[in-house]
Amino acid sequence: MLKSKRKFLAGISLVTAFAISGVSAAVAQDIILTVTHDGQSLTFDRDALEALGTETIETSTIWTEGTHSFEGVSLARLMQEVGAQEGKLIATAVNDYSVDIPLSDAVEDGPLIAMKMDGAEMSLRDKGPLWVIYPYDANSDYRSEVVYSRSIWQLDRLEIVD
Amino acid sequence: MENNTISRAKAGRTIIAIAGLVVVVAIALLTWNVRKEIEELSSARSDNVQWSLSQAEVEFHEFSGRIRTGADLAAVRKRFDVFYSRIKTVSQGKVFEDLRSDPEFDGALTEVQAWLDKVVPYIDATDAELTGNIPTLSALVQELHPAVRTLANSGLIVFARNADERRADVAATLIELAVALAVLIGALGLGVLHLVRLNRQMRDQERSQRQITTRMTTVINTSLDGVIVSDDRGRIIEFSPAAEEIFGHRAADVIGKELGAVIIPDHLLAAHEAGMQRMRDKGELRVIGKGRQQLEAKRADGSIFPVELAVQSAVTEAGDIFIAFLRDITQQKADEAELVDARDKAIAGEKSRSEFLATMSHEIRTPLNGLLGNLSLLRDTTLNPKQDTYIRNMETSGRLLLNHVSDVLDIIRYDSGKVVANIEPMNVSDLLQDIIDSQSGMASKQETTLGWSWNGPAQHWITSDRDRLQHVLMNLVGNAVKFTKRGRVSVKVRWHEDEITFDIEDTGAGIPLDQQARIFDDFVTGNTAYDREVGGTGLGLSIAKRFVSVLGGEISVDSEFGKGSKFCFTVPATRAVPEAGKNRPLAAPVATKPLLVLVVEDNEINRFVVREMLQADGHDVTVAHDGQQGVDLAAEKKFDLILMDISMPVLDGRSATRRIRAGTGASAASRIIALTANALLSEREDYLADGMDDVLTKPLKKSDLRRVLGQGEQAAVVSTTALINPKHSEELFEVVGAQNYQNLLARFNAEAEKLIDWLQSDNALDLTDIANETHKLAGNSGLFGAVGFGEALTAIERAAKAGEDAKLISAVGSLPQIWHRSKKALAEIKPKE
């Protein structure tokens, strides 16, 4: 189930330290996502991403047990933010795993760039900090090999190419 | 049969429907199954498991590669976290469930997890501590290496195995699907075949139905009888063209209407309605299926006419129907009535004709009797020769006249079928000699020689009807003598194999060829002057021919005009044993003792003649003027003989005889002889039935009278011959043997007595039954030669059939008498072995 909940947080807020899974210190606002588009790079910290407005997807995944609630920025919103309209995304993970996501996937009620699972931020050990989540349960089209491969976790870079 | 087919087709359809449903469900299930398999394949919960596993190993190496002195601690931590998350995914992810169930994999995984738990504190410690523990970590990393390797490898093996199983499953499911499809196609094929067969059957049925309908329509339309079909409520369904013709209705106007309103006459309507109601209520059928019946029907114009109809019922799907075949029998009825009328008239005409002739002959014979009787008496007185000649001439004329009357009577008797041959032993030589003797006078007058001889060995005694034979021979010989002057007449007799042949040949005038063919017809006489001179009624030869056929023989003529003629006749005649004192009444008058005789006769002349004749022979004669007087006298005095006239005033001879026999008077058992001018054989039987012993025909001849008187004790024989034909009982005896003959006779006696009892019972008897029963017994009577009894039975049968009550009562009344005498006679017959 997808619950839409937009929060507009002004500016960069100080987020209190995290005590999740041994993340050592919470230095104010690490860059968690770099988006490269038309030769320009945009960087987002957690607050910047949240500022774009978040949505929630309730779904199970093949990599986890049970249903979980994923909260994050919808890919569509992000693409709108960066002004990308066509082409594809090259999504790359912390370990340099990389996969292509066509821009056509960035639709309403489509994939999220999840920042929280079950209301908690995700550590690297929990496939954080960002995880591309499709609403698998809501739409059987998303329960395919291709979509699973696009569900990249430990995401930290996005490049938009034509 | 049709129902059968229908139910079979129904069952077939049900089976097909169920089979189809089963196959469809099976295919749906399989399809769902295949779809699931495909979905499983396509939705690939698996992600790229292999890749994930090998990636875990890669991440491990990435991590392990950073464990060295002076390592970048952030990178070490990052790499550890990536590896940690990888293992966490493997231990939690749904796609790895299958793998986790593999013990080897699970063991390796558990080991890795335990290792991770052990290492986490080192990684999460401060930078200084981590740096200090690098060597420890390096050792730990080396320790884990094989487990990570195993994890990747066993995952590969399990995965490959699962993939195989999955493929096998898919293949199996596809095969199942193929089989199900094959079954479905087979079932559909069978269904199609079944439908094709059903279709063909239906077409065949339809065609034969059409043919039957066409045939039926043709039959109904061409039937000469009207055909009307109605339903069980009497409404008309079919009305054939012939019915239209008969009733004057058009089919289109009456179909659907009530039968009663259309063709049933008003006076039968109530009965019709009641009948239909009965049939509906109780299924009672009175007209239907009972064959042809005659009823009345109504035409369109309201006229009533007779119909013959047959109704049959049939059961159809729409309920019972009734099929009536009707025929207008108006014409038939009219024809029948006309025919009956014509028959009645013909019978009446025939009856009046023979009655007229019988009466006439009686009326002629009675005065003639008087004349001849008196002449006979006159000759016994003293006469001079001249007077004697006159008397002889008068007698000749009288007898000629009597012969003519007798000829006419013979014809009547023969034509009314009343002439029956009286076959008995006789001496044919004596007969011929008598005839030749009687004709010799005439022959000598014609200067013609006359004689007879046996042609072949002589057979004097034969069985035949002496009187008929005498009549025929007398006629033929008489003719030959009449037409032969100065010539020769010869009679040749030949007996051969139970047949006797007489050739009467003359050298006389001969017969022209054109007349030979019709010489035996009635009233044919030669038309020459010579013939007229000879004279004749023209009945002689036709009577001869009739008598020959009565005897079962044939007569023919062969003649050449001017040269002579030869008449030839052959009759059956079996060899007989000689009987003394028979057939020679003329030659051997019987000596008699004086008798007490009662003569009952109303006619004065006749009475006088008879009395004179009897008294001349020395008998004591008492006379009575009518039947009543006769009865009274017979009661008082015992007579040896009663001569009884038939037609008399007050009380006729038959009634008088019955009263004498029925009473207990002195003469109740005396011999009674009928005197009559009517000598029809059937009447003779009636007289015998009344209790008379013999019949004498007027005019009374002395010789006859003497014979009757002299026979006395032999009278029984005479009446026996009249009642019984012994030849028949002899035949029966020969066929069945002595023992059986007695048994049969006993049974016949019992039957006869039973029938007589039945006829005389007081119960009301059905005429048809009477006719049937008497007919049966009459046949048996013939077997035993009980001719008289048989004739009496036949008379009853005839009267019963004609519905003539008076005749019937009289015939039944006389039956016991005849039976009594017949029974006695039959008992006396001792057939030869």
Interface residues (C-beta under 8 A of the other chain):
Chain A: G22 S24 S60 T61 I62 W63 T64 E65 V94 N95 Y97 S123 L124 R125 D126 K127 S140 R143 S144 E145 Y148 S149 W153 Q154
Chain B: S42 S43 A44 R45 S46 D47 N48 Q55 E59 E62 R77 K78 R79 D81 V82 Y84 S85 K88 T89 Q92 G93 K94 V95 V120 I123 D124
